[in-house]
Amino acid sequence: MSDAARGADGLARCPWALSAPDYGAYHDQEWGTPTHGLKEVFERLTLEGFQSGLSWLIILRKRENFRRAFAGFELDAVAAMGQADIERLLGDAGIVRNRLKIEATINNARATIAMSTPLDEVLWAYAQPHRPPRRTLADVPGSTPESLALSKQLKKLGFRFIGPTTAYSAMQAMGVVNDHLVDCWRSTAADQL
C-alpha cells in the first residue's frame, strides 16, 4: 500500500504534489533532484530557513523575490550586506520579513565563504543512499541522525536557522536523500537526474 496519488496525467506522485500547481511543478522538476554548487546549495538552505514555521508554498511563490532581494544568492554580495540592507529587506513585502532570518542569511553567507570545505561537499557527506523505502507519508521522518549531525556541523561552522528539521528538509529538496514515495514516478527518476 502506498500513499502515492495519480495526477490528471496518470502519473503517480507524492500526494502533496497534487495540492497546488506550484507544488506539482516543484515536485516534478526540482524536489529530490541532486543539487550541487555553492550558490545553489546556499539558496536552498536559505529558503528552507525562511520556510521554518511557514508553508513551503509561501516560499515557492516568493522565490524570485528572494533571489532579487539577496542578489541572486551570490555569496560575496550577500556577505557584504549591512544594516541598511537589513532595513531595506525588512520593508520588502515580496519576501518574508523576519529580521532574525534575514540576519541569519547574511551571517550564513559569511560562514559559507569562511569554510575550508565547500558547503555542497559538507552537505553531500550526509547522503543516505541506502535508507529504507518510503511507501507512505508516515514513513517519511521529520529529521534523521544524519540531519542532526549536519545541523550540528553547520552550527559549529557559525550557521544559524539550521536545526535538524530544516537540515532534513534541505537534504530532501536537494536529493541528498530520495524521499519520493516508492510508487511516485520520481522515486527512481530522481536517482537518474
Secondary structure, 3 states (H helix, E strand, C coil): CCCCEECCCCCEECHHHHCCHHHHHHHHHCCCCCCCCHHHHHHHHHHHHHHCCCCHHHHHHHHHHHHHHCHHHCHHHHHCCCHHHHHHHHCCCCCCCCHHHHHHHHHHHHHHHHCCCCHHHHHHCCCCCCCCCCCCHHHCCCCCHHHHHHHHHHHHCCCCCCCHHHHHHHHHHCCCCCCCCCCCCHHHHHHHC
